[in-house]
Amino acid sequence: MSQQAIKEAINNKKLICPKCKKPIQKYEKYAETIDAVRDGFNVQEIDSLGFRVTLVCANEGCSWSERTEYPFEYGEE
């Protein structure tokens, strides 16, 4: 998943706030993460790419926000 995919999901109103049940309006603090694991003598190398993002509802009267690695869990119901 990329930052572009998150932008498109928000613009297309695909992410829903669990508190007010309206579309999430914006996101903040997108950061990609890369993890590397090395296993000594046998030299097993595992790299994985992920990301974290803060979703912000920003609808009137709702102050919900969540820092998550799984923003698409908030997809349409």
C-alpha positions in Angstrom: 0.0 0.0 0.0 1.3 3.4 -0.8 0.6 7.0 0.2 -1.2 7.4 -3.2 -3.6 4.6 -2.3 -4.5 6.3 1.0 -5.1 9.6 -0.8 -7.3 7.9 -3.3 -9.3 6.1 -0.6 -9.9 9.3 1.3 -10.8 11.3 -1.9 -13.2 8.5 -2.9 -14.7 8.4 0.6 -13.8 4.7 1.0 -12.5 5.0 4.6 -15.2 5.3 7.3 -14.8 6.8 10.8 -15.7 4.1 13.4 -17.1 6.8 15.8 -19.4 9.0 13.6 -19.8 6.6 10.6 -19.0 9.3 8.1 -16.1 9.3 5.6 -12.6 10.1 7.0 -11.5 13.4 5.7 -7.7 13.4 5.9 -4.5 11.8 7.1 -1.3 13.0 8.7 2.2 11.6 9.4 2.6 9.0 6.7 5.8 7.1 7.2 7.2 4.1 5.4 9.0 1.5 7.4 11.6 -1.0 6.4 12.6 -3.9 8.6 15.6 -6.1 8.1 16.3 -9.4 9.9 19.7 -11.2 9.7 20.1 -14.7 11.1 23.8 -15.1 11.9 25.6 -18.2 10.5 22.9 -19.3 7.9 22.5 -15.7 6.7 18.8 -15.5 6.3 17.8 -12.0 5.1 14.3 -10.8 5.4 13.3 -7.3 4.4 9.7 -6.0 4.6 8.2 -2.7 3.6 5.3 -1.3 5.5 3.9 2.1 6.6 2.2 3.9 9.4 -0.3 6.7 9.0 -2.5 8.8 11.2 -6.1 8.9 10.0 -8.1 11.9 11.1 -11.9 12.0 10.8 -12.2 15.9 10.7 -16.0 15.8 10.4 -17.8 18.5 12.4 -18.3 17.4 16.0 -16.0 14.3 15.7 -12.4 14.4 17.0 -11.5 10.8 16.2 -8.0 10.0 15.0 -5.9 6.8 14.9 -2.3 5.9 14.2 -2.3 2.7 12.3 -0.4 0.3 10.0 -3.7 -1.0 8.7 -5.8 2.0 7.4 -7.9 -0.1 5.0 -9.5 -1.8 8.0 -11.6 1.3 8.1 -13.1 0.6 4.7 -16.7 0.9 3.8 -19.0 -1.4 5.8 
